[in-house]
Amino acid sequence: MMKRAAITTLAFLIALPSIYWLLGEAAVMFEMASTGAKSRAELADDFGLGIIGLFIVAPATVIGAVIIASFFWWQMRPRRRG
C-alpha cells in the first residue's frame, strides 16, 4: 500500500508542472493567434492572458494531475490471484 501511495504521489508531482507548462504554452499560442501578436513580448500588456492563466490553466492543471494520479492509483491496485 505504501508503494502504491508513493508512486501515485510521484505521478501527481511530475504531472503537475508538466501539465501546467503544456497548458500555459497552449494558452500563449491561443492568445497570440487571437490577438495577432507576433511575439511573446507583445502579450506583456494583455490582460486576457492573465485571465486565461488564472481561470483556465490553473484549475485544468490540478484537474489533469488528479486524473493522472487517479489513473496510477487504479493501475497500481492489487491483482487477484487464481
Stockholm file with secondary structure:
# STOCKHOLM 1.0

chainA/1-82         MMKRAAITTLAFLIALPSIYWLLGEAAVMFEMASTGAKSRAELADDFGLGIIGLFIVAPATVIGAVIIASFFWWQMRPRRRG
#=GR chainA/1-82 SS CHHHHHHHHHHHHHHHHHHHHHHHHHHHHHHHHHHTCSSGGGGTTCHHHHHHIIIIIHHHHHHHHHHHHHHHHHHTSCCCCC
#=GC SS_cons        CHHHHHHHHHHHHHHHHHHHHHHHHHHHHHHHHHHTCSSGGGGTTCHHHHHHIIIIIHHHHHHHHHHHHHHHHHHTSCCCCC
//
